[in-house]
Amino acid sequence: HQPTRSSSFLLDLLSGRTLNKGVARTGIPRKKVGKAQPLSPNGWASRAYHAALAAQAAQRDADYALEEASRDADLARAAANQAQAALLQAQKDSVYNAAKSPGLKPF
């Protein structure tokens, strides 16, 4: 039984053969991770700095996505209100037209 592509990725990820790099951010290069090397204090500071840059980029992306979702929700609410108003108007018109219908008038 050959593992599927997604399960193979998960098996590699869990076994440590593949590093989950997350979503690539623009302007922040991703480094290949090989065998872990002991780092100097400057190396750790550099990693922390790059992690902070990646976190800031992710925060900007999340803020933009939140604003976009909020706009979309406002548009959806407005469209739902317009649809409800159109439905109520159609119901009102049908009652009015039914009352004016010659088939419903007495002889």
ABEGO torsion letter per residue (X at the ends): XBBBAAAAAAAAAAAGABBBAEBBBBGBBBBBBBBBBBBBAAAAAAAAAAAAAAAAAAAAAAAAAAAAAAAAAAAAAAAAAAAAAAAAAAAAAAAAAAAABAAABBX
